[in-house]
Structure formats: C-alpha cells, structure tokens
Amino acid sequence: MAETVEQGDGWNLTSASGARIPDQVALRAQAKRDKIAAKDLLAPVSSAISLASILVAMSAVASVVPFILVVEVCRQLLRDDTDTGTVTALVVAAFVVAVLRGFLQIIGLVWTHRVDAGFQLTLRRRLAAKASRLPLGWFSARTSGDVKRLLSDDVEALHYLIAHVRLEYVNAMVTPLVILVYLFVADWRLALVTLIPVIGYAFALKAMTSPEFTRLLGGFTAGQRAVDSTAVEFVDGIAVIRAFGQTRKASAAFSAAVDGYADALDAWKTPMTRLQAMADMLLAPVFSTLVVTAAAVGMTTLDWIDPLDLIPFLLVGVGLGAGFLGFAYAGQSLRQGAAAARRITELEALPELAQTAASSGVVDVAGAVRFHDVTFGYHVDTPVLHGIDLTLEPGTVTALVGPSGSGKTTLARLLARFHDVDAGTITIDGRDIAAMPLADLYSIVGFVFQDVHLIAGTVADNLRLARPDASPVDLEDAARLAQIHDRIVELPRGYDSVIGSDVNFSGGEAQRLSIARTLLADSRVLVLDEATAFADPESEAAVQDALASVIADRTVLVIAHRLHTITDVDQIVVLDAGAVVERGVHDALVASGGLYRRLWQSNENAMATLADEQEVPR
C-alpha cells in the first residue's frame, strides 16, 4: 500500500498504484463549499427560479389529478347505475387538467431557460472582464484547456442548476406527496404496502452513497486521471521515447495505467450495477403493481377492503416510484453544477492587477527602467526574488543569466506585470508601472518569448495584433526587418494565408513573425526570453539579424541561456537563488572568477561538444 500523503485538498494517496483516492471528511467539506458557492452565485436569479418553481409545483399537482379523475370514471362505470353525464364530465375535466398541466410545465421551463440565458450572458461578460484584469502570470501557469473550462465550460455547467434542478426537485417532491396523500385517503393499509418498495429503494440508495462506494468511485476517478496523464505523456514524448528505444517501457507504463483503471472500474462498477439494478427493480411499475395486488388479494379475502379499492393503487400508485428516481438521477448533474459554481466563485475572488481607469496617451518615452528593492514570491512567505536593485538605461541591452531556477524569467516578467511585486517598485522613466494604465504599459513594454503564440487567422491578422491599423506597407516593412517577408510571399495567398491551413511555420519562422509583430508595436522597452531557443541552426542567424533590428535604440532586457549570444551587451546581471550576485560586462565577469565564469565555462564545453558532434563523418 502506498503511503498516505497530501491531505486537505479532498484527496488521499491510499491505493497500491499511487492513485489519489478521496478523503471522506475532505469530500464532505468540499461538497458543503460547493453548495454555499452555488447558493451565493445564483442569488441574483433565485427569486425568478422560485416563481417558476411555484408553477411547476402546480403542474405536479395537475399531473396527478387526471389519474384521480380516471379512477372516478372507473368507479362510475363499474356501478350498476352509471351516470353517463358524470362520466363525460370527468373525462372532459381530465383532458382540461392535462392540458393545463402541460401549459404550466412549459411556462416554468421557458421561464427558467430565459433566466439562464440572461444570467449566462451577464456572467460570461463578468468573467471576461475579470480575465482582462488578472495578472498575465495566471494565464501562463494554466493550459488553454484549463482557461476554457473556467471561462466557458463551467458557465455552461450552471445551466442545469438554473433551468432544471429546482424544477425537477419540486416535481420529484410534490408529485409523490400528492399521490401518497390520495392513496392514504383511499385506503391507508394499501398505502402502507405501496411504501414498501420505496423504503427498500431508500436503503439501496443509502448503500450506493456509502463511504465504501465513494472510496471505490474515487479509485475509479483516480485511475481515469492516471490513464489520461500517462497517455498525454506518451504522445508528447513519443519522439524522445523512440529516439532512446524506450517504446516498450513507455507502453508498459501506459498498459499498467490502463490495467489499474480497469481494475478500479470493475471494483466500483460491478457491485454498483448489481445494487442499482435491484434498486430500479424495486421502483419499477410492474414490481409495485404486483406487491400491492398481492396485498389487495389477501385483504379482500379477509374482507378488509372492497376489490374496487385496488383501482386507485393500480392507476395512481404506479407513478409513485418515478418521482423518487428523479432524486437519484439528478444528483450527479447537481454535484457537477455546484462544483462549477465553486470554481467560478474562486476565480472571481482572485486578486487583480491594480489599474488606472484610462490611458493617459503617453507618447514620449525614454525607456529608463529601475527595479528598486523588489521582492516577489508566487506563494506567501516564499519569495522567489528578494532585494533586487537594477537599472536599465535607455538604448542599452541588459542580459539576465544564472542557473536554472535562479529567477531570471520571473524578474523579466515582473517588468511586463505578469504579476505585481510584493515589495519595492518597478519604474519606467520614474513612473511606477503598478500605477500606469495597462494600455500605456503595454504600448511601452513589448515581449518576445521562447514560446510563440499564433492565433487562428491569417498572417496579417497575427501581425496586426500589435497594431490593428497597420497598413499592408507597414506589415511588409516589419516582416522584411524580421527576415520573414520572403517566406510569407512564397505562401499560397501571401499575407492573407491562413495559419494552420495554408501554412505551418517552423519554430524559427514563428519567432521571426513574433519579432515582426514587436517591430510594429514600436515598444520602447523590450523583454526577450532567449528568442533563438526554438530556432533551428539554419534560422538562428536570421533570428539574430531580426533581433538586431528590434533592439536598436531601445531599452532591452534579455533572458540568456546561450551565453555566446550576449558577450557584447552593455550589462550582464547574474542571478542566483533570487538575488543579484554579479553584474558587469562579459570580459570583466569572466576574469572575476565567480559564478558567471563557471557558467561561461559550461557554455564553452557544451559548444565544443556540439562542434565535435557536427564534425563526425556520416
């Protein structure tokens, strides 16, 4: 058995495969938080849903009345002195009530769906506005799938809570209640017999929601997640796996995950299916009819009831189980909707970037950047950077170097306000960037990162992200400077070629397209995160030439991993464990014998090894 670890988030490692299984106490606490979040989030539409629920309650009562009237019709027809007029009136009344019930049901559903549509529109706009105020680091820490789920899928999951859940629960409560009242009025002894299958179903339902079945369900869910994770790792790493001859080992890991998932599914589903089948049988109309008929035969033999007393139970009593089934089948959708409400509530509670309301229309910027005693951490009391003092003069290039995890990317992204600092200030021309309108900041600071994101659209659409009003001539000039124009004009439709359909750019080509976009933005301060990292050797020179066009006369902060690319920069800043340990120019830092010299020697050894490998004859 694996050790038990990581409690507190609703999961507990207890399975032999290491799959996380839910901790019961944490799950109950989570369910409580979900309900509270759903109640708070849906408070603005609660009154409207309550009014619709009243209509549905009336509809539920009306759904039983036609059956009661049919019972009375049967009683009339079995009498010796049948009153045709009364029978006709009862049948007409049954039709009228049935039609009324349909209208009430339709009005209630249409009402809640209109409320849901309005609420979703308002909520989506609210979340879109929220997303625009979140730090960019929040997005970089999540996949596009995670963001889509929060901003779209979770909103859609609320549909059931608004448009259906309360109506279905009202219907599931009122219909059986009306039936039971009528049956007890008809004959309390047969009514008690009718409750026997319902009581049996209640016990079965309790067993299906017991801690043991919840534990087994947790094992199944954990196994499913393990399969998904292993599959993604296998597909993403297939090139490396094949290159090193580890296909069999990777396949074995995936097979083990699938086997564990199958075992967990069997352990949960087999007993659950048996129990579910037995529970459904208890509420099946045939079973209920047989039970009450058998009891009625015995009671008739004992002269306890008249045979006609069985009619209400055959026509009305058989509908008793359907309402209780509604409770069981609605539970899963209710839990999913409540969990979505909690995630949306947590998203809306996230801290935002402080923003000035409107742009001041800054046009004349020198680009002097100053980090003054900057401290920052992704988690409270765990600083990643501390006491950073750094000045970037206008028109100079500063390179950040250091071991992996030293804080280089974090420091550079603070300049672009991916996050706000915990202490200290970052200024541009003496203005605190935390007090600048974001529109002003992003007109001053541009980015060229390793991981280039191209949107679905044409080449021109991607370039105009930087400047929507850019003319075709502007696009071409920027593309020429970025060494990507010739590649674009070779495409089937040139600048109107659709990315992903007409063309798929290589890493180096996408990087040069990103550089052209930055040139169009004409930002005075640039942050470059090793822009040649994903470029192939043939295109690295082209990317470097393009970068030379970008950095001219601008204030540039470069995150450098390949040290041979930054030997001529104006200032090299060496970070280690989140602090500045050295600064200066290349020759002086190499001569000093500190951390930079060790990093440079490692870089030289790596370059020499690469050169030797390229000289090996094939």
Buried (B, 14 or more C-beta within 10 A) or exposed (E): EBEEEEEEEBBBBBBEBEBBBBBBEBBBEBBEBBBBBBEEBBEEBEEBBEEBBEBBBBBBBBBBBBBBBBBBBBBBEEEEEEEEEEBEEBBEBBEBBBEBBEEBBEBBBEBBBEBBEBBBEEBBEEBEEBBEEBBBBBBEEEEEEEBEBBBEEBBEBBBBBBBBBBBBBBBBBBBBBBBBEBBBEBBEBBBEBBBBBBEBBBEBBEBBEEEEBBBBBBBBBBBBBBBEEBEEBBEEBEEEBEEEEBEEEBEEBBEEBBEBBEBBBEBBBEBBEEBBEEBBBBBBBEBBBEBBBEBBEEBBEEEBBEEEBBBBBBBBBBBBBBBBBBBBEBBEBBEBBBBBBBBBBEBEEEEBBEBBEEEEEBEEBBBBBBBBEBBBBEEEEEBBBBBBEBBBBBBBBBBBBBBEEBBBBBBBBBBBBBBBBBBBBBBBBEBEBBEBBBBBBBBBBBBBBBEBEBEEEBBBBBBBBBBEEBEEEBBBBBBBBBBBBEBBEEBEBBBEBBBEEBBEBBBBBBBBBBBBBBBBBEBBBBBBBBBBBBBEEEBBEBBBBBBEBBBEEBBBBBBBBBBEBBBEBEBBBBBBEBBBBBBBEBEEBBEEEBBBBEBBEEBEEEEEEEEEEEEEEE
